[in-house]
Amino acid sequence: MMAIFKDRVDAGKRLAKELSKYSNRPDVLILALPRGGVPVAFEVARELNVKMDVFIVRKLGVPGNEELAMGAIASDDIRVLNEDVVRSYQIPDRVIATVAANEFRELERRERKYRGDHPKPDITGITVILIDDGLATGATMHAAVEAIKTKNPAKLVVAVPTASPDMCRFFEDKVDEIICATTPEPFYAVGAWYGDFSQTTDEEVCELLKQARNLPSRKAQS
């Protein structure tokens, strides 16, 4: 098994090629799922010369097996549960509520740290492209999709460098367009397809968002 992408920067540059039709459009906004989706999305935003921001979602991990998602939460009290996982592990409502409350505190912390004094973008009537570094269970992306739909975008696109074929099909009837640059099978895990899948830090996210606020650049407008 060989890595498809050198790192998230490489993945973003390659994903941008799949999204070239959205280049230089003032009605397009890229929303990155932090933390790993931010460096991918930044490269896409820079290549396409479009605006970028973050959309914060938190996975609800199964207690004792936190990497396995039983669901996810997003801003505006959006919660999506993976009913198959909840049933299989017989997870009671009170446990889900406790995990969700803890993750909501982290969601609010990240919102304050990443956004600072900058307001959330108005996404009504524009094209929104949600980007992460890949789709495994799809729980966090699903929560993001459901939350964004409540804001009435003109078009909702999900774009990732890599995902399983099943996960790409899962989103086909949930968004206007799904773009998976690569769909290796068997899929294993998102990190399996990256040479460098080291954790993205809060500081890296903040720096990339600072740079993103200067996008789109004026040079491409001329």
C-alpha positions, 0 to 999 in steps of 0.5 A, a space after each residue: 500500500 503506497 501513499 497517494 498524497 505527500 501531505 495535506 498541502 499536496 492533497 489540496 493542490 490535487 483536489 483544486 484541479 477537480 474544482 477548477 470550474 469554481 475558480 475566481 468566483 465571488 459567489 463561492 465560499 470554501 468552508 474547511 473542517 478543522 483541524 486537518 481539513 484546513 491546510 487542504 482547503 487553504 491550498 484549494 482556496 489559493 489555487 482557485 482564488 476564492 474565499 475561505 473560512 472554517 466550519 467547526 464540527 466535533 466527532 462524538 467518539 464511542 467511550 473507550 474507542 474514541 476513534 470510532 464515531 457514534 455521531 457528530 455535532 455542529 454549531 446551531 445545535 445540529 447533532 447527527 448520530 450513527 444509529 448502527 454504531 449506537 445500536 451495535 455498542 448499545 450506547 444509552 442516551 445519557 452517555 451520548 448526552 455526556 459526550 456531546 456536552 464535552 465536545 460542545 465545550 471544545 467546539 466553542 473553544 475552537 470557535 473562539 480561538 479560530 474566529 476571534 473577533 471575525 464574524 461567521 460568514 453569511 452563506 445564504 444564496 452562495 455556493 458552499 464547498 465543504 472540505 476535509 482531508 478525507 472521509 472515513 465514517 463521514 459522521 463529521 461531514 454529515 453533521 456539517 452538511 445538515 448544519 449548512 443546509 439550514 443556512 440556505 446556500 444556493 449550492 452545497 458541494 462536498 470535496 475531499 482528497 480521498 474517501 471510500 467508494 461507499 462514502 462517496 455514494 452516501 453523500 450523493 443524495 445529501 448534497 448537490 455535488 460530491 467530489 472525491 479525488 481518489 476512492 481507493 479500495 479497500 479504504 483502510 483509513 484516511 491517514 493510510 493514503 498520506 505520506 505525512 498525516 501528522 496532526 494539524 495544530 491550533 496554531 497552524 489553523 489560526 495562521 492559515 485562516 489569517 492568510 486566507 482572509 486576504 483571499 481572493 487576491 487582487 492579482 487574479 481579478 485584473 
